[in-house]
Amino acid sequence: PEYRFWMPNAFTPDDNGINDTFKPSVMGVANYEFAIYDRWGKRIFYTNDPKQGWDGNFKGEFCKQDIYAWRISFKNVVTNQPMIQSGHVTLLRNL
């Protein structure tokens, strides 16, 4: 088994087919949970599917251009250890 984790720091959800969703690139993880929070700590996105990313919307509405916090927890299948990663992402709107 192999473990990999990489997270971008910005995305542009403008439906041009390039960087339209924000998600990590992961390999070798289990028990995956990924959440996005606004600047006030409100959770605006959640998934436990490593293939699903955030499209920059909340409840069908565009989120404003801003910086958002993210948190991911999972088990590394190589070391069998639980891991938590967190950081921020810049949502850029080209409107």
SEGURO-367511 format. One record per residue (C-alpha): residue number from 0; residue in one letter; z, y, x. Coordinates in steps of 0.02 Angstrom, whole numbers, plus 50000, padded with zeros to 5 digits. Layout:
<nodes>
<node><i>NUM</i><aa>A</aa><w>Z</w><v>Y</v><u>X</u></node>
...
</nodes>
This chain:
<nodes>
<node><i>0</i><aa>P</aa><w>50000</w><v>50000</v><u>50000</u></node>
<node><i>1</i><aa>E</aa><w>49970</w><v>50179</v><u>50049</u></node>
<node><i>2</i><aa>Y</aa><w>50056</w><v>50342</v><u>49998</u></node>
<node><i>3</i><aa>R</aa><w>49974</w><v>50514</v><u>49993</u></node>
<node><i>4</i><aa>F</aa><w>50023</w><v>50679</v><u>49913</u></node>
<node><i>5</i><aa>W</aa><w>49931</w><v>50846</v><u>49916</u></node>
<node><i>6</i><aa>M</aa><w>49949</w><v>50996</v><u>49801</u></node>
<node><i>7</i><aa>P</aa><w>49836</w><v>51150</v><u>49790</u></node>
<node><i>8</i><aa>N</aa><w>49913</w><v>51324</v><u>49777</u></node>
<node><i>9</i><aa>A</aa><w>49789</w><v>51408</v><u>49658</u></node>
<node><i>10</i><aa>F</aa><w>49663</w><v>51367</v><u>49523</u></node>
<node><i>11</i><aa>T</aa><w>49538</w><v>51457</v><u>49410</u></node>
<node><i>12</i><aa>P</aa><w>49530</w><v>51383</v><u>49234</u></node>
<node><i>13</i><aa>D</aa><w>49367</w><v>51470</v><u>49183</u></node>
<node><i>14</i><aa>D</aa><w>49264</w><v>51318</v><u>49126</u></node>
<node><i>15</i><aa>N</aa><w>49140</w><v>51329</v><u>49270</u></node>
<node><i>16</i><aa>G</aa><w>49177</w><v>51151</v><u>49326</u></node>
<node><i>17</i><aa>I</aa><w>49264</w><v>51205</v><u>49488</u></node>
<node><i>18</i><aa>N</aa><w>49455</w><v>51208</v><u>49500</u></node>
<node><i>19</i><aa>D</aa><w>49474</w><v>51212</v><u>49310</u></node>
<node><i>20</i><aa>T</aa><w>49631</w><v>51105</v><u>49310</u></node>
<node><i>21</i><aa>F</aa><w>49786</w><v>51104</v><u>49418</u></node>
<node><i>22</i><aa>K</aa><w>49849</w><v>50936</v><u>49475</u></node>
<node><i>23</i><aa>P</aa><w>49904</w><v>50850</v><u>49633</u></node>
<node><i>24</i><aa>S</aa><w>49805</w><v>50722</v><u>49728</u></node>
<node><i>25</i><aa>V</aa><w>49919</w><v>50570</v><u>49736</u></node>
<node><i>26</i><aa>M</aa><w>49907</w><v>50390</v><u>49790</u></node>
<node><i>27</i><aa>G</aa><w>50040</w><v>50256</v><u>49794</u></node>
<node><i>28</i><aa>V</aa><w>50161</w><v>50329</v><u>49668</u></node>
<node><i>29</i><aa>A</aa><w>50256</w><v>50257</v><u>49519</u></node>
<node><i>30</i><aa>N</aa><w>50370</w><v>50333</v><u>49387</u></node>
<node><i>31</i><aa>Y</aa><w>50269</w><v>50494</v><u>49397</u></node>
<node><i>32</i><aa>E</aa><w>50321</w><v>50653</v><u>49306</u></node>
<node><i>33</i><aa>F</aa><w>50234</w><v>50823</v><u>49326</u></node>
<node><i>34</i><aa>A</aa><w>50290</w><v>50985</v><u>49243</u></node>
<node><i>35</i><aa>I</aa><w>50238</w><v>51169</v><u>49248</u></node>
<node><i>36</i><aa>Y</aa><w>50359</w><v>51312</v><u>49209</u></node>
<node><i>37</i><aa>D</aa><w>50332</w><v>51497</v><u>49176</u></node>
<node><i>38</i><aa>R</aa><w>50430</w><v>51630</v><u>49269</u></node>
<node><i>39</i><aa>W</aa><w>50572</w><v>51620</v><u>49142</u></node>
<node><i>40</i><aa>G</aa><w>50592</w><v>51432</v><u>49165</u></node>
<node><i>41</i><aa>K</aa><w>50508</w><v>51379</v><u>49003</u></node>
<node><i>42</i><aa>R</aa><w>50416</w><v>51214</v><u>49022</u></node>
<node><i>43</i><aa>I</aa><w>50235</w><v>51243</v><u>48971</u></node>
<node><i>44</i><aa>F</aa><w>50156</w><v>51080</v><u>49029</u></node>
<node><i>45</i><aa>Y</aa><w>50216</w><v>50901</v><u>49055</u></node>
<node><i>46</i><aa>T</aa><w>50132</w><v>50735</v><u>49091</u></node>
<node><i>47</i><aa>N</aa><w>50173</w><v>50565</v><u>49162</u></node>
<node><i>48</i><aa>D</aa><w>49988</w><v>50526</v><u>49192</u></node>
<node><i>49</i><aa>P</aa><w>49936</w><v>50559</v><u>49375</u></node>
<node><i>50</i><aa>K</aa><w>49756</w><v>50587</v><u>49317</u></node>
<node><i>51</i><aa>Q</aa><w>49800</w><v>50726</v><u>49195</u></node>
<node><i>52</i><aa>G</aa><w>49807</w><v>50907</v><u>49254</u></node>
<node><i>53</i><aa>W</aa><w>49857</w><v>51073</v><u>49178</u></node>
<node><i>54</i><aa>D</aa><w>49711</w><v>51173</v><u>49106</u></node>
<node><i>55</i><aa>G</aa><w>49800</w><v>51343</v><u>49110</u></node>
<node><i>56</i><aa>N</aa><w>49840</w><v>51342</v><u>48924</u></node>
<node><i>57</i><aa>F</aa><w>49999</w><v>51329</v><u>48823</u></node>
<node><i>58</i><aa>K</aa><w>49992</w><v>51280</v><u>48639</u></node>
<node><i>59</i><aa>G</aa><w>49805</w><v>51316</v><u>48635</u></node>
<node><i>60</i><aa>E</aa><w>49820</w><v>51492</v><u>48707</u></node>
<node><i>61</i><aa>F</aa><w>49766</w><v>51553</v><u>48879</u></node>
<node><i>62</i><aa>C</aa><w>49912</w><v>51581</v><u>48996</u></node>
<node><i>63</i><aa>K</aa><w>49904</w><v>51747</v><u>49086</u></node>
<node><i>64</i><aa>Q</aa><w>49857</w><v>51765</v><u>49267</u></node>
<node><i>65</i><aa>D</aa><w>50022</w><v>51740</v><u>49356</u></node>
<node><i>66</i><aa>I</aa><w>50122</w><v>51627</v><u>49471</u></node>
<node><i>67</i><aa>Y</aa><w>50194</w><v>51469</v><u>49392</u></node>
<node><i>68</i><aa>A</aa><w>50321</w><v>51345</v><u>49459</u></node>
<node><i>69</i><aa>W</aa><w>50286</w><v>51158</v><u>49465</u></node>
<node><i>70</i><aa>R</aa><w>50395</w><v>51006</v><u>49491</u></node>
<node><i>71</i><aa>I</aa><w>50344</w><v>50826</v><u>49522</u></node>
<node><i>72</i><aa>S</aa><w>50453</w><v>50673</v><u>49533</u></node>
<node><i>73</i><aa>F</aa><w>50395</w><v>50498</v><u>49576</u></node>
<node><i>74</i><aa>K</aa><w>50434</w><v>50342</v><u>49675</u></node>
<node><i>75</i><aa>N</aa><w>50343</w><v>50319</v><u>49840</u></node>
<node><i>76</i><aa>V</aa><w>50280</w><v>50139</v><u>49831</u></node>
<node><i>77</i><aa>V</aa><w>50273</w><v>50121</v><u>50020</u></node>
<node><i>78</i><aa>T</aa><w>50455</w><v>50165</v><u>50053</u></node>
<node><i>79</i><aa>N</aa><w>50515</w><v>50126</v><u>49875</u></node>
<node><i>80</i><aa>Q</aa><w>50611</w><v>50291</v><u>49878</u></node>
<node><i>81</i><aa>P</aa><w>50619</w><v>50420</v><u>49738</u></node>
<node><i>82</i><aa>M</aa><w>50543</w><v>50588</v><u>49786</u></node>
<node><i>83</i><aa>I</aa><w>50545</w><v>50762</v><u>49710</u></node>
<node><i>84</i><aa>Q</aa><w>50419</w><v>50895</v><u>49759</u></node>
<node><i>85</i><aa>S</aa><w>50414</w><v>51074</v><u>49693</u></node>
<node><i>86</i><aa>G</aa><w>50323</w><v>51235</v><u>49726</u></node>
<node><i>87</i><aa>H</aa><w>50217</w><v>51367</v><u>49644</u></node>
<node><i>88</i><aa>V</aa><w>50036</w><v>51392</v><u>49593</u></node>
<node><i>89</i><aa>T</aa><w>49935</w><v>51548</v><u>49561</u></node>
<node><i>90</i><aa>L</aa><w>49831</w><v>51546</v><u>49403</u></node>
<node><i>91</i><aa>L</aa><w>49680</w><v>51660</v><u>49426</u></node>
<node><i>92</i><aa>R</aa><w>49578</w><v>51718</v><u>49277</u></node>
<node><i>93</i><aa>N</aa><w>49397</w><v>51773</v><u>49302</u></node>
<node><i>94</i><aa>L</aa><w>49378</w><v>51857</v><u>49133</u></node>
</nodes>
